[in-house]
Amino acid sequence: MGLSLYNIVKAGLLCVNALMILNKPRFLAKYGLDDIHNLRPMENPIKYQAVGILTAVQFLKVPVIALNVVTIVFEILLGGS
């Protein structure tokens, strides 16, 4: 498998899929990061951005599902590497 733009996009799609399946209340509640409104951005900006990304990814469900379908069809038609 060579390094190509398609493989980079596919790896990014897999990472977004991994973020989408995280259950926020179960995964982040034990660290106190389940609600972005309880955090102060100036105290720990990295935690704030991480929770913001996890929250934002939840709004991308429909486009990610469409990209998954396109990727699967593309892999079936042209053969996976």
LUMROLUM-364687 format. One record per residue: residue number from 1; x, y, z of N, C-alpha, C in turn; residue in three letters. Coordinates in nm, 4 decimals. Example, Ala and Ser with C-alpha at 12.3 -4.5 7.8 and 13.67 -1.06 7.14 Angstrom:
1_1.3190_-0.5690_0.7800_1.2300_-0.4500_0.7800_1.3200_-0.3300_0.7800_ALA
2_1.2850_-0.2250_0.7080_1.3670_-0.1060_0.7140_1.2900_0.0030_0.7870_SER
END
This chain:
1_0.0851_-0.1170_0.0000_0.0000_0.0000_0.0000_0.0897_0.1234_0.0000_MET
2_0.0772_0.1982_-0.1054_0.1567_0.3188_-0.1170_0.0897_0.4371_-0.0495_GLY
3_0.1672_0.5400_-0.0327_0.1136_0.6618_0.0269_0.0515_0.7456_-0.0840_LEU
4_-0.0800_0.7536_-0.0823_-0.1497_0.8322_-0.1831_-0.2543_0.9186_-0.1134_SER
5_-0.3089_1.0110_-0.1874_-0.4117_1.0991_-0.1322_-0.5340_1.0189_-0.0891_LEU
6_-0.5691_0.9164_-0.1679_-0.6843_0.8332_-0.1342_-0.6621_0.7609_-0.0012_TYR
7_-0.5433_0.7087_0.0210_-0.5153_0.6376_0.1460_-0.5135_0.7334_0.2653_ASN
8_-0.4696_0.8550_0.2449_-0.4713_0.9540_0.3530_-0.6153_0.9908_0.3882_ILE
9_-0.6999_1.0080_0.2867_-0.8415_1.0391_0.3109_-0.9092_0.9213_0.3797_VAL
10_-0.8765_0.8003_0.3381_-0.9352_0.6812_0.3992_-0.8929_0.6691_0.5460_LYS
11_-0.7682_0.6984_0.5777_-0.7217_0.6946_0.7165_-0.7919_0.8017_0.7994_ALA
12_-0.8117_0.9205_0.7431_-0.8844_1.0260_0.8134_-1.0287_0.9874_0.8390_GLY
13_-1.0901_0.9218_0.7397_-1.2280_0.8759_0.7555_-1.2372_0.7713_0.8663_LEU
14_-1.1402_0.6837_0.8755_-1.1398_0.5848_0.9827_-1.1248_0.6513_1.1200_LEU
15_-1.0442_0.7554_1.1283_-1.0288_0.8275_1.2553_-1.1575_0.8986_1.2946_CYS
16_-1.2256_0.9582_1.1978_-1.3532_1.0249_1.2273_-1.4571_0.9223_1.2703_VAL
17_-1.4562_0.8042_1.2061_-1.5464_0.6971_1.2485_-1.5195_0.6570_1.3936_ASN
18_-1.3922_0.6496_1.4293_-1.3570_0.6129_1.5667_-1.4066_0.7173_1.6658_ALA
19_-1.3989_0.8441_1.6310_-1.4478_0.9500_1.7201_-1.5997_0.9497_1.7295_LEU
20_-1.6662_0.9121_1.6193_-1.8126_0.9143_1.6189_-1.8729_0.8067_1.7074_MET
21_-1.8055_0.6932_1.7216_-1.8666_0.5848_1.7978_-1.8435_0.5967_1.9473_ILE
22_-1.7640_0.6958_1.9895_-1.7427_0.7141_2.1335_-1.8722_0.7600_2.1999_LEU
23_-1.9036_0.6975_2.3088_-2.0204_0.7355_2.3863_-1.9761_0.8406_2.4873_ASN
24_-2.0125_0.9656_2.4615_-1.9643_1.0762_2.5451_-1.9961_1.0597_2.6931_LYS
25_-2.1200_1.0290_2.7315_-2.1461_1.0186_2.8755_-2.0640_0.9080_2.9423_PRO
26_-2.0431_0.7987_2.8731_-1.9704_0.6881_2.9337_-1.8194_0.7078_2.9282_ARG
27_-1.7712_0.7618_2.8183_-1.6273_0.7746_2.7971_-1.5680_0.8965_2.8668_PHE
28_-1.6366_1.0087_2.8622_-1.5799_1.1329_2.9139_-1.6281_1.1725_3.0527_LEU
29_-1.7365_1.1123_3.1004_-1.7917_1.1529_3.2299_-1.6952_1.1250_3.3439_ALA
30_-1.6180_1.0179_3.3340_-1.5260_0.9874_3.4441_-1.4115_1.0873_3.4540_LYS
31_-1.3886_1.1653_3.3485_-1.2870_1.2704_3.3505_-1.3471_1.4098_3.3691_TYR
32_-1.4801_1.4169_3.3789_-1.5472_1.5446_3.3956_-1.5515_1.6279_3.2690_GLY
33_-1.5448_1.5614_3.1532_-1.5421_1.6327_3.0254_-1.6663_1.6074_2.9416_LEU
34_-1.7728_1.5590_3.0027_-1.8902_1.5233_2.9236_-1.9719_1.6429_2.8784_ASP
35_-1.9550_1.7577_2.9411_-2.0295_1.8766_2.9005_-1.9322_1.9904_2.8741_ASP
36_-1.9354_2.0441_2.7538_-1.8422_2.1502_2.7149_-1.8733_2.2806_2.7869_ILE
37_-1.9969_2.2966_2.8346_-2.0348_2.4210_2.9004_-1.9781_2.4320_3.0422_HIS
38_-1.9342_2.3192_3.0999_-1.8760_2.3229_3.2345_-1.7274_2.3556_3.2329_ASN
39_-1.6653_2.3559_3.1162_-1.5215_2.3828_3.1068_-1.4950_2.5300_3.0834_LEU
40_-1.3811_2.5743_3.1320_-1.3370_2.7113_3.1059_-1.2210_2.7036_3.0081_ARG
41_-1.2319_2.7683_2.8920_-1.1287_2.7549_2.7891_-0.9918_2.8057_2.8319_PRO
42_-0.9858_2.9009_2.9217_-0.8570_2.9580_2.9589_-0.7810_2.8679_3.0571_MET
43_-0.8513_2.7830_3.1319_-0.7841_2.6964_3.2282_-0.7084_2.5834_3.1591_GLU
44_-0.7730_2.5163_3.0661_-0.7097_2.4061_2.9952_-0.7609_2.4043_2.8511_ASN
45_-0.6968_2.4781_2.7615_-0.7480_2.4890_2.6257_-0.7423_2.3581_2.5472_PRO
46_-0.6494_2.2699_2.5793_-0.6401_2.1441_2.5051_-0.7605_2.0553_2.5358_ILE
47_-0.7983_2.0479_2.6622_-0.9178_1.9701_2.6982_-1.0424_2.0310_2.6346_LYS
48_-1.0496_2.1613_2.6345_-1.1654_2.2301_2.5764_-1.1760_2.2001_2.4271_TYR
49_-1.0635_2.2026_2.3567_-1.0647_2.1747_2.2130_-1.0964_2.0282_2.1856_GLN
50_-1.0470_1.9372_2.2694_-1.0758_1.7949_2.2503_-1.2247_1.7671_2.2654_ALA
51_-1.2857_1.8246_2.3679_-1.4298_1.8063_2.3875_-1.5072_1.8738_2.2749_VAL
52_-1.4589_1.9876_2.2287_-1.5240_2.0556_2.1168_-1.5208_1.9736_1.9898_GLY
53_-1.4087_1.9073_1.9636_-1.3994_1.8216_1.8448_-1.4932_1.7025_1.8570_ILE
54_-1.4975_1.6410_1.9753_-1.5878_1.5273_1.9942_-1.7334_1.5687_1.9794_LEU
55_-1.7662_1.6887_2.0218_-1.9029_1.7381_2.0062_-1.9324_1.7709_1.8600_THR
56_-1.8368_1.8303_1.7916_-1.8574_1.8683_1.6520_-1.8698_1.7473_1.5602_ALA
57_-1.7971_1.6424_1.5910_-1.8016_1.5232_1.5072_-1.9406_1.4593_1.5107_VAL
58_-2.0111_1.4759_1.6209_-2.1445_1.4173_1.6306_-2.2423_1.4798_1.5303_GLN
59_-2.2139_1.6019_1.4843_-2.3004_1.6665_1.3862_-2.2693_1.6218_1.2433_PHE
60_-2.1617_1.5472_1.2246_-2.1202_1.5048_1.0910_-2.1661_1.3637_1.0562_LEU
61_-2.2654_1.3130_1.1241_-2.3054_1.1735_1.1037_-2.3491_1.1452_0.9605_LYS
62_-2.4347_1.2260_0.9037_-2.4868_1.1989_0.7700_-2.3772_1.2092_0.6634_VAL
63_-2.2939_1.3146_0.6629_-2.1869_1.3169_0.5625_-2.0855_1.2036_0.5788_PRO
64_-2.0568_1.1640_0.7008_-1.9611_1.0547_0.7217_-2.0204_0.9228_0.6751_VAL
65_-2.1487_0.9005_0.6978_-2.2131_0.7796_0.6476_-2.2078_0.7774_0.4952_ILE
66_-2.2327_0.8920_0.4325_-2.2256_0.8992_0.2862_-2.0831_0.8718_0.2370_ALA
67_-1.9837_0.9275_0.3034_-1.8447_0.9017_0.2655_-1.8066_0.7559_0.2865_LEU
68_-1.8589_0.6943_0.3905_-1.8340_0.5518_0.4120_-1.8915_0.4684_0.2979_ASN
69_-2.0125_0.5007_0.2549_-2.0751_0.4271_0.1449_-1.9950_0.4457_0.0160_VAL
70_-1.9541_0.5691_-0.0122_-1.8747_0.5949_-0.1324_-1.7424_0.5193_-0.1268_VAL
71_-1.6782_0.5178_-0.0108_-1.5513_0.4468_0.0036_-1.5696_0.2969_-0.0147_THR
72_-1.6741_0.2405_0.0413_-1.6995_0.0969_0.0270_-1.7270_0.0618_-0.1181_ILE
73_-1.8092_0.1403_-0.1858_-1.8384_0.1146_-0.3272_-1.7104_0.1276_-0.4107_VAL
74_-1.6316_0.2272_-0.3817_-1.5058_0.2488_-0.4531_-1.4116_0.1307_-0.4329_PHE
75_-1.4044_0.0799_-0.3109_-1.3191_-0.0355_-0.2812_-1.3702_-0.1612_-0.3510_GLU
76_-1.5010_-0.1796_-0.3565_-1.5580_-0.2980_-0.4216_-1.5333_-0.2929_-0.5720_ILE
77_-1.5564_-0.1779_-0.6323_-1.5428_-0.1665_-0.7783_-1.3973_-0.1734_-0.8253_LEU
78_-1.3084_-0.1072_-0.7554_-1.1697_-0.0996_-0.8016_-1.0755_-0.1938_-0.7286_LEU
79_-1.1241_-0.2632_-0.6306_-1.0387_-0.3557_-0.5573_-0.9574_-0.2847_-0.4520_GLY
80_-0.9619_-0.3370_-0.3331_-0.8885_-0.2759_-0.2234_-0.7409_-0.3096_-0.2271_GLY
81_-0.6646_-0.2264_-0.1625_-0.5199_-0.2535_-0.1588_-0.4779_-0.2971_-0.0212_SER
END
